[in-house]
């Protein structure tokens, strides 16, 4: 009965607040205590008992009451942080205030006039309580008091951490606590693993949820490529003002990386008891990705002359970024990498007992965290690539990419997966690691093959390009750039992978595809470059690819003789209108899929998705480096590459770097007539409508890198034909055996230098990551639905 009463009393208090037209005095404790003193409400109750319409009504009609409610709730948290909440009742007050603030904050953020409220000072709430002091030493803004109180409460003995004191008067002084002794989990920089306590986990989760809500002000500002705009909540919380920054960063990272969802080896045990640690891990990883937001290197504040000297030595001002970039011990790297790999692989683990292990849902946040680790800590990136452990990250990423390829609500997941592979592919070691045989066979609906991790990567990429949904078109450049980057190191492709690459070339080199969009020919350049790298640098082990090239030699001859006269261009485009399908799906000789796999399916109707900003084109995403004799990389100065031809610049003039999107106008490139029409109108508004001309075709056709392959065909085709006639051969294996022992030494053109396109960060990608990350956080927090139905502006929520 008690809980019903307290819910009723709480609801009455809310109604009183919404109906009072007169301001209620801050000193009227009897009124304000109704919200937190005698109630035992869950966070779900608070969301149900405080409807959105009523919060907005108080905001509009009696703003001073809403202001006082926020102020009083923060005051309670500050008092709790000072006293250490020795009694159960005080702990309950803290949790109730936490839930109320989590409920109200989004409605403060959605109203422009209220956004400054938490950053204003509250009269009489001074740090020193004296009015004579100037503002700097006087009252703290409410936001700062709130953030510091949350930080203190996250290391509050017997509330969120185990008490170290024993004895009758065991109340620890909150001010003198060294929180580094209370880190939540063993791992980076901390050796002891405190005993699990589900109450502490629940309390931490509630406080982290409020912290995440504080940081979410970013959702209410439209996307901007101006990275000088800092999130004031994150900036303050991750500054030296927060004395718990280091132990909290370490606690969050260790809790995530030490988590093992399988359930201690007992099948089905996740069905028997609730896993409170999982909720904590989800909130922890979301706090990490949101706080690790600002670029390392130079802080984005306009630096004052005095801070200029300090910057050099101290690194980023955001302490979370700073600490992350300074992790360096091998055992710490090993702990983080193994933890992330274990969690990313979790949804793939198929057991003989269906549903016997728990499947985690936060793989997108883990991918963002892995990305940030590699981006902010280059030593970690090199550690990842030093051994074949990188493959434990690669396989789950390929699994997610393959699984999400037909689902438009997961287009952000496709992007983050591809970006990580693009980042890794810029390092030579990644290409070398891919030669390890692939034997684990995660069930995926891809053709069965025997080969290496490189074969797996190519087969999955082929599947994405040929059977993915149309909004993945802007990723084709990235996918093929990854293939080019790793190609010089691939020792032996399987026949399945070799055929897939040739099928892509066949599809991309049809005249109608080449003439359909200003940049489609880039895809052919990428594939030819990959073939040239393999022939020049890895000819010996790649008889399967050489054989596939010989079998499909007409594709190369057609490319070399591509017609460029106006009549042929028109005819090709006419043919395209008759068959609007992007890529022929038939000639790829689909084979049986792996046992136990499920086909990729589109999103369920009604699925919510967050919109994303456009991605910069591949030319802005990467910079070219040349691999020199000794294996080091030298940056190549930017000039007009064979891929970018002056005459197709018109396709991107007048658009910002986030809009160019490889010249594809951020739209699905070509489909039905209606789609074409829509695209024509949208591109006409930003640039003049593009049409292919003979001059344009000739400008890039003469640069197609066909010499190496033509020479190979010239030498090998007559030899293979002769063997077939002489021995009456129809058997592939004999021809492959001949090619295996053949050599082209001295017959091919001089090997070209290896060009690697390395990922480079820019304003466009930073904006994309911010939008994607907050979209994930919004959609994953549904119980309670913290931001649902509020006026977010960073992205749109769309229903599929």
Secondary structure by P-SEA (a helix, b strand, c coil): caaaaaaaaaaaaaaaaaacccccccccccccccccccccccaaaaaaaccaaaaaaaacccaaaaaaaaaaaaaaaaaaaaaccccaaaaaaaaaaaaaaaacaaaaaacccccccccccccccccccccccccccccccaaaaaaaaaaaaaaccccccccccccccccccccccccccccccccccccccccccaaaaaaaaaaaaaaaaaacccccccccccccccaaaaaaaacccccaaaaaaaaaaaaaaacccccccccccccccccaaaaaaaaaaaaaaaaaccccccccccccccaaaaaacccccaaaaaaaaacccaaaaaaaaaaaaaaaacccccccccccbbbbcaaaaaaaaaaaaaaacaaaaaaaacccaaaaaaaaaaaaaaaacccccaaaaaaaaaaaaaaaaccaaaaaacccccccccccccccccccaaaaaaaaaaaaaaccccccccaaaaaaaaaaaaccccccccaaaaaaaaaaaaaaacccccccccccaaaaaaaaaaaaaaaaccccccaaaaaaaaaaaaaaaaaaaccccaaaaaaaaaaaaaccccccccccccccccccccccccccccbbbbbbcccccccccbbbbbbccccbbbbbccccccccccccccccccccccccccccccccccccaaaaaaaaaaaaaaccbbbbcaaaaaaccccccaaaaaaaaaccaaaaaaaaaaaccccaaaaaaaaaacccccccccccccccbbbbbcaaaaaaaaaaaaaaaaaaccccccccccccccbbbbcc
